[in-house]
Amino acid sequence: PGFNHVNELGKSPGYILAFTYAGEPEPHFVLADELLREYLPTKLANVTYEPTKFASLTIALSKEIRHLVKQVTPPWYKLVVNVTIGNKSKDETVDIVVTSQCLWDPHSDNFTSSQYVNETLFCVVLVHAVYFE
């Protein structure tokens, strides 16, 4: 027997049910990549490094980035955003290594990263998207 839209009493229920889950997760995170590349310069281009202000700025950036990325990410992903901001001296180069290790499914989970450097600071952003059914 096939699926039809008539209930047991012979009346149409007035609506059609549709599956709302994804059969497979989406493999790309391209929109988030582009979004981060465009977003960081708009927020940090004219910012000067001040250690006392950067705790609140880091929190604000992570919340804004999570909100923006969530708008271009399917709802069955949970997002984790990490923002690192540090001082860059005028006469020094920035050498930093940021690593993360996660227990995840490489076929369904995803991540993106972006960095921005100006005269006085560097910023590294990691966004992990974990598939959640």
C-alpha positions as CSV (number, residue, x, y, z in Angstrom):
1,P,0.0,0.0,0.0
2,G,1.2,3.4,-0.9
3,F,1.0,6.7,1.0
4,N,-2.0,8.8,0.4
5,H,-3.4,12.0,1.9
6,V,-6.8,10.6,3.0
7,N,-7.3,9.6,6.6
8,E,-9.3,6.5,7.8
9,L,-12.7,8.3,7.6
10,G,-12.1,9.2,4.0
11,K,-11.6,12.9,4.6
12,S,-8.5,14.8,3.6
13,P,-6.5,16.1,6.6
14,G,-6.0,19.5,5.0
15,Y,-2.3,19.4,5.0
16,I,0.6,17.4,3.6
17,L,3.4,16.1,5.8
18,A,6.9,16.4,4.5
19,F,10.2,15.2,5.9
20,T,12.2,18.0,7.5
21,Y,15.4,16.2,8.2
22,A,18.4,15.9,5.9
23,G,19.2,12.5,4.5
24,E,22.9,13.4,4.5
25,P,24.8,16.4,5.8
26,E,25.9,19.1,3.4
27,P,29.6,18.7,2.7
28,H,30.6,22.3,2.1
29,F,31.0,25.2,4.3
30,V,31.9,27.7,1.5
31,L,29.5,30.5,2.5
32,A,30.9,30.6,6.0
33,D,34.4,30.9,4.5
34,E,33.4,33.9,2.4
35,L,31.5,35.5,5.2
36,L,34.5,35.4,7.6
37,R,36.9,36.7,4.9
38,E,34.6,39.7,4.4
39,Y,33.5,40.2,8.0
40,L,36.8,40.4,9.9
41,P,38.3,43.4,8.0
42,T,35.1,45.4,8.5
43,K,35.3,44.9,12.3
44,L,39.0,45.1,12.9
45,A,40.6,47.3,10.2
46,N,40.7,50.4,12.3
47,V,41.0,48.7,15.7
48,T,44.2,49.3,17.8
49,Y,45.2,46.6,20.2
50,E,44.3,47.4,23.8
51,P,44.5,44.5,26.3
52,T,41.9,45.8,28.6
53,K,39.2,46.0,25.9
54,F,39.8,42.8,24.1
55,A,38.1,40.4,26.5
56,S,34.7,42.0,25.7
57,L,35.6,42.4,22.0
58,T,36.4,38.8,21.7
59,I,33.1,37.7,23.2
60,A,31.2,40.2,21.0
61,L,32.9,39.0,17.9
62,S,32.3,35.3,18.7
63,K,28.6,36.0,19.2
64,E,28.3,38.0,16.0
65,I,30.2,35.4,14.0
66,R,28.0,32.6,15.4
67,H,24.9,34.6,14.5
68,L,26.1,35.3,10.9
69,V,27.3,31.8,10.2
70,K,24.1,30.3,11.6
71,Q,22.1,32.2,9.0
72,V,24.0,30.4,6.1
73,T,24.3,27.0,7.8
74,P,21.5,24.3,7.8
75,P,19.7,24.1,11.1
76,W,20.9,20.5,11.8
77,Y,24.4,21.8,12.6
78,K,25.5,23.0,16.0
79,L,28.2,25.7,15.8
80,V,31.2,26.3,18.0
81,V,33.1,29.6,17.5
82,N,36.6,30.3,18.8
83,V,38.1,33.8,18.5
84,T,41.7,34.5,19.4
85,I,43.1,38.1,19.3
86,G,46.7,39.0,20.2
87,N,49.2,41.9,20.1
88,K,51.3,42.5,17.0
89,S,54.3,44.8,17.6
90,K,55.3,47.1,14.7
91,D,58.8,45.6,14.5
92,E,57.8,41.9,15.0
93,T,56.2,39.4,12.8
94,V,53.3,37.3,14.1
95,D,54.1,33.7,14.6
96,I,51.2,31.8,16.1
97,V,50.0,28.2,15.9
98,V,46.4,27.5,16.7
99,T,45.3,23.9,16.9
100,S,42.1,22.1,17.8
101,Q,41.3,18.5,18.3
102,C,37.7,17.2,18.2
103,L,35.9,13.9,18.3
104,W,33.7,14.2,15.2
105,D,32.6,12.5,12.0
106,P,34.7,13.6,9.1
107,H,31.9,12.8,6.7
108,S,29.3,15.1,8.3
109,D,31.0,17.6,10.5
110,N,32.9,20.6,9.1
111,F,34.9,23.6,10.1
112,T,36.3,26.8,8.6
113,S,39.0,29.2,9.8
114,S,40.0,32.7,9.0
115,Q,42.6,35.2,10.1
116,Y,43.1,38.9,10.0
117,V,46.2,41.0,10.7
118,N,46.5,44.8,11.0
119,E,49.2,47.1,12.3
120,T,48.7,46.3,16.0
121,L,46.8,43.0,16.2
122,F,46.1,39.6,14.8
123,C,42.9,37.6,14.9
124,V,42.2,33.9,14.3
125,V,38.7,32.6,14.1
126,L,37.7,28.9,14.0
127,V,34.1,27.8,13.4
128,H,33.2,24.2,13.9
129,A,29.9,22.9,12.5
130,V,28.9,19.6,14.2
131,Y,26.1,17.6,12.5
132,F,23.2,17.1,14.9
133,E,20.2,15.0,14.0
